[in-house]
Amino acid sequence: MSQEASSSQTAAPASAPAASAVRKPKRSAFFKRVRRNWDLYLLIMPVLVFFLVFEYFPMYGVQIAFKNFIATKGIWGSPWVGLKHFERFFESYYFWRLLTNTLGIGLYQLVVGFPVPIILALMINEVRSKKFSKFVQTVTYAPHFLSTVVLVGMVFIFLSPQTGLLNMAVTWFRGEPVNFLTDPAWFKSVYVLSGVWQQMGWSSIIYLAALTGIDPQLHEAARVDGASRWQRIRHINLPGIMPTVTILLILNMGSLLGVGFEKVYLMQNSLNMQASDVISTHVYQKGIIDGQYSYSAAVGLFNSVINFILLLTVNRIARKVSSTSLW
């Protein structure tokens, strides 16, 4: 018994170094990894600095949404008012118009604009002529590099009631010219369709990249089995790019209420205000023009919170329905 006790006592100190090795701080391992891959961390440093300076540090100013901001007193010196600005926005007569217009344009853009790049990528992928494929890609990519001001100017020219190509075609068929830019009923269609024309080629790049990752042997086996081109697209290409489609759908849903300001503001006028007044233009009008900084910050924060909730909800649904999600 004494020999067993002595052996157990001598074995205990031997196991102590092993336990201490297990409890070795992870911090040293992290710094070793940084020293080993210092060049990669150096490459990503500008991106981290960009997001810290322009995305995270500005969050400090979000608190003015809960204050009555006075420039001379600064953010800390301004008095707290709680949810006063949010209540003012919710009780205003234009709240439902802003929400309806923003949500309507966002849904319209998602329903029409999201499938078009997928269809375009599938069509380009099926083109056998490399020269024609490159020509189509160049033609569809080019509008992406137009500035918003140039794009809206082209829309004004093409849709002019007097000299626009579309209205000239309408009058040629004995129809009456339509003033698309002042009619509220046409604003959403003009905004969304012009955006689809501008972005469909550029947005199709990621789907084309996903299509190149599909194993060619699957198509060869399908041809041997007698599958048609449509059947191969349906049963091979579409399932192959579905994870990419899911991720981009989640990201698009997360920006459903994030309708851009520049294009709406340039296309907006007093006659189509009923359909073109969205949250982003309202924030600009109240915050920059009228100087109501706290109120405009509250409206912008409300918009961001709704988008964040949509992103979390859609991501959770995608994770349950399929195995693909952002996290």
Secondary structure as the mmCIF struct_conf table of DSSP 4:
data_model
#
loop_
_struct_conf.conf_type_id
_struct_conf.id
_struct_conf.beg_label_comp_id
_struct_conf.beg_label_asym_id
_struct_conf.beg_label_seq_id
_struct_conf.end_label_comp_id
_struct_conf.end_label_asym_id
_struct_conf.end_label_seq_id
HELX_RH_AL_P HELX_RH_AL_P1 SER A 2 VAL A 22
TURN_TY1_P TURN_TY1_P1 ARG A 23 ARG A 23
HELX_RH_AL_P HELX_RH_AL_P2 LYS A 26 ARG A 36
TURN_TY1_P TURN_TY1_P2 ASN A 37 ASN A 37
HELX_RH_AL_P HELX_RH_AL_P3 TRP A 38 PHE A 51
HELX_RH_PI_P HELX_RH_PI_P1 LEU A 52 TYR A 56
HELX_RH_3T_P HELX_RH_3T_P1 PHE A 57 PHE A 66
STRN STRN1 LYS A 67 LYS A 67
STRN STRN2 ILE A 70 ILE A 70
TURN_TY1_P TURN_TY1_P3 ALA A 71 LYS A 73
HELX_RH_AL_P HELX_RH_AL_P4 GLY A 74 GLY A 77
BEND BEND1 SER A 78 SER A 78
HELX_LH_PP_P HELX_LH_PP_P1 PRO A 79 PRO A 79
STRN STRN3 TRP A 80 TRP A 80
TURN_TY1_P TURN_TY1_P4 GLY A 82 LEU A 83
HELX_RH_AL_P HELX_RH_AL_P5 LYS A 84 GLU A 91
BEND BEND2 SER A 92 SER A 92
TURN_TY1_P TURN_TY1_P5 TYR A 93 TYR A 94
HELX_RH_AL_P HELX_RH_AL_P6 PHE A 95 GLY A 113
TURN_TY1_P TURN_TY1_P6 PHE A 114 PHE A 114
HELX_RH_AL_P HELX_RH_AL_P7 PRO A 115 GLU A 126
HELX_RH_AL_P HELX_RH_AL_P8 LYS A 130 TYR A 141
HELX_RH_3T_P HELX_RH_3T_P2 ALA A 142 PHE A 145
BEND BEND3 LEU A 146 LEU A 146
HELX_RH_AL_P HELX_RH_AL_P9 THR A 148 PHE A 158
TURN_TY1_P TURN_TY1_P7 LEU A 159 LEU A 159
TURN_TY1_P TURN_TY1_P8 PRO A 161 THR A 163
HELX_RH_AL_P HELX_RH_AL_P10 LEU A 165 TRP A 172
TURN_TY1_P TURN_TY1_P9 PHE A 173 ARG A 174
HELX_LH_PP_P HELX_LH_PP_P2 GLY A 175 PRO A 177
TURN_TY1_P TURN_TY1_P10 PHE A 180 THR A 182
HELX_RH_AL_P HELX_RH_AL_P11 PRO A 184 THR A 212
TURN_TY1_P TURN_TY1_P11 GLY A 213 GLY A 213
BEND BEND4 ILE A 214 ILE A 214
HELX_RH_AL_P HELX_RH_AL_P12 PRO A 216 VAL A 224
TURN_TY1_P TURN_TY1_P12 ASP A 225 GLY A 226
HELX_RH_AL_P HELX_RH_AL_P13 ARG A 229 ARG A 232
HELX_RH_PI_P HELX_RH_PI_P2 ILE A 233 ASN A 237
HELX_RH_AL_P HELX_RH_AL_P14 LEU A 238 GLY A 254
TURN_TY1_P TURN_TY1_P13 SER A 255 LEU A 257
HELX_RH_AL_P HELX_RH_AL_P15 PHE A 261 MET A 267
BEND BEND5 SER A 270 ASN A 272
HELX_RH_AL_P HELX_RH_AL_P16 MET A 273 SER A 276
HELX_RH_AL_P HELX_RH_AL_P17 ILE A 279 TYR A 284
HELX_RH_PI_P HELX_RH_PI_P3 GLN A 285 ILE A 289
BEND BEND6 ASP A 290 ASP A 290
HELX_RH_AL_P HELX_RH_AL_P18 TYR A 293 VAL A 321
BEND BEND7 SER A 322 SER A 323
#
